[in-house]
Amino acid sequence: MPFTLSSSFFPNKTSSYWLIRSHPCIAGSDWLTRPSISASLRNTTMAAETKNSAMMEEANHEAAAVMALSELTALLSPSSPAAPAAAEAALSLSGSPSGRALLAAHPEALSALAAMAASASSGAHSALAALVNASSEPSALEPLLSAIPSLLHLLPSSGAACGVLANLSRDPGAAARVVEALGPGTDPLLRALSSARPPAELGALLCNLSQAPEGRRALLERSGGVVRRMLALVRWKESAELRRGVVGALRNCCFDHREHEWLLGPEVEAMPTLLLPLVGHRHHEQEVPVDLQFLPPEHQREEEPEIRKMLLETLLLLTATEGGRSRARSRGTSEALRDLHGRERDARVADACRKVIQVLIGDEPEAGMENLLEVTIPEEVEQRLRDLDREQEREWEREGTETGQ
């Protein structure tokens, strides 16, 4: 029986709310702390008057905070002797929701922090950390877009710089704006992917960018440099966070079925790389791809269930087209996955594995329905599929609770 894809299975952005824990407030910056007005409400007999007084106090405090932030911004010049302390104060301010909102509402402060973060001055680290925190505010998008070019040289070595861009690109519309701000070509991303130790936060940035069509086009540009480097990081042992983001980006890119032939062809050869983390070293049958035969004893499957599941979802997308299914069958993909299905202990991963196998061993769809990503599913059937997905999720949650997972 042919397997069809529900439209509920769609690119999902990474949860990438990068928030660096702020340092303790430095001496002289107690103006950053909003005073409590609860004490002024005790033992009062004039509630209305007290309320008005509190409102005035709050307004005065906010006005003072804005004025202090303006003074702080003036000190955030890399050449200023007070710049390191000012950057530290900005980082302390960014540690609270109200402080982040205040920074995000003042483009001059964000621009000053970005200029300092891009410099080699002693306060650059604190300025960049403050930007990570402030960039978690949606209102920081517009003022920080113009600062992105000045931060690009930091991407290969700075997780914080990747974190700023990951925060700004959490929504699909914003992701498209960030791609545009990166400039023509993919050199900044390629340099970051090619560094000796790519930052873990680069994964979240790539995954978030891949939400937008513009981001997927950038990652899949036909020189193939970016996607090949992403595939090379699928087995990056040093960071599950980086692997998770990279695999999420690859999965999102595979929703563009027009790119499947290229991804599976000799220029990229994505399928063996995606299969490798899913099989054990026992696989040496001639039916499986050569890349998966005679694996060394130290070879291990991907240890993170979430990443295994995303790898399988990526394979499921690649087999949604007739050409993809044909290539997967000729490469022994279903044989390679049977062992995983028999050994997999995570119910969600086992279910994803079963779906890929089902697509490969099932009958081919009838004429006109070869591309499962373009099949129109009636609304009532679609709703039923979603209900079944939710029911299955609840069942897995109950099983996990009972087994203590």
Secondary structure, DSSP 8 states (H G I E B T S, - for coil): ------TTS-----------------TT-GGGS----TGGGTT-S-HHHHHHHHHHHHHHHHHHHHHHHHHHHHT--TT-TTHHHHHHHHHHHTTSHHHHHHHHT-HHHHHHHHHHHHS-STTHHHHHHHHHHHTTSGGGHHHHHTTHHHHGGGTTT-HHHHHHHHHHTSSHHHHHHHHHHT-SSSHHHHHHHTSSS--TTHHHHHHHHTTSHHHHHHHT-TT-HHHHHHHHGGG-TT-HHHHHHHHHHHHHHTT-GGGHHHHHSTTT-HHHHHHGGGS-TT---TTS-GGGSS--TT----S-HHHHHHHHHHHHHHTTSHHHHHHHHHTTHHHHHHHHHHH---HHHHHHHHHHHHHHHS----TT---GGG----HHHHHHHHHHHHHHHHHHHHHHHHHT-
